[in-house]
Amino acid sequence: MEYDDDMRVYHNRRIQFPPLNVGVWRWIALGILGLIFITTTFYSVATDEVGVVKRLGSYTRTVQPGLHLKLPFALEKVHKVRVRHVFKEEFGFATARAGVRTTYQRGDFSAESLMLTGDLNAAVVEWIVQYQVKDPTLYLFKVRGVPETIRDVAESAMRQIVGDRSVTEVLTVGRVEVASEVTLHMQQLLDEYETGIEIVTVNLKDVNPPDAVKPSFNEVNQAKQERERMINEAWSEYNQAIPAAEGEAQRVIRDAEGYALARVNRAQGDAERFVAVWREYSRAKDVTKRRLYLETMAEILPNIDRKFVVDPDFENLVPLLQLETKGGQ
């Protein structure tokens, strides 16, 4: 429309475009077709992916990272699967933002984290499952909703393994064993379902009793720790007293054995000495008698104050000796 200032009226006027010939329209159509051909023929696969190619809905091949060609116009379709990426599923909690200070979403996750142990106690289990795609064709075509299947399998396996153990094992020393058994059980089920998934690791992040029973549980733990402390102290005293008593007993035994050996050796020496003297005596009785007599006199005579030498034929010697009495004797 055009506005006329003098007449203050509007006049309708049709806009005329220059006519296009058939050749121009043909080139435009060919350009569009060429662009579609190029965009639907060439494709690239990232370094952490593989491409699964389907031709008219049927699987044909798997291609590695790089630039590739396929049939255009949707005759072949490519599904890219990240086979070198480690995926993660969280249970009992949800990460809102990961970083130096990780923040978690607030909410009630007790439906998947609250479990019953083998000794009929309750435990809140939080864990992480990490997995990779090991077979992209099975991952794409065999199971629908693989992440949901992994979550269901993980929860089922964790409840089964935790249900076979006491709450003390799950909370303390059995955590590594529980994670290992859950990994094996999950891998077995996922292989049976032909999901094409490989479990990398299962990590128990945190295991606690429910909030409602935490005070009672802490009291029970304190009582158990006190019992363990008293048992350890008793064993400490036992380990100190028993070795000391055993050592003293061994010392007494060794002293007795040494004393017995000394007495036996001394008795054997005296007996051998007596036998040796007897043998010498039997060879020369007179000489031996004289030697024994002289040795005896050599020991006795130095202790006698007054000595008298008399004739052996002399009689009535006693009245002649002036015997002195000492001490009334």
Secondary structure, 3 states (H helix, E strand, C coil): CEEECCCCEEECCCCCCCCCCHHHHHHHHHHHHHHHHHHHHEEEECCCEEEEEEECCEEEEEECCEEEECCCCCCEEEEEEECCCCEEEEECCCEEECCCCCEECCCCCHHHHEEECCCCCEEEEEEEEEEEECCHHHHHHCCCCHHHHHHHHHHHHHHHHHHCCCHHHHHCCCHHHHHHHHHHHHHHHHHHCCCCEEEEEEEEEEEECCHHHHHHHHHHHHHHHHHHHHHHHHHHHHHHHHHHHHHHHHHHHHHHHHHHHHHHHHHHHHHHHHHHHHHHHHHCHHHHHHHHHHHHHHHHHHHCCCCCCCCCCCCCCHHHCCCCCCCCC
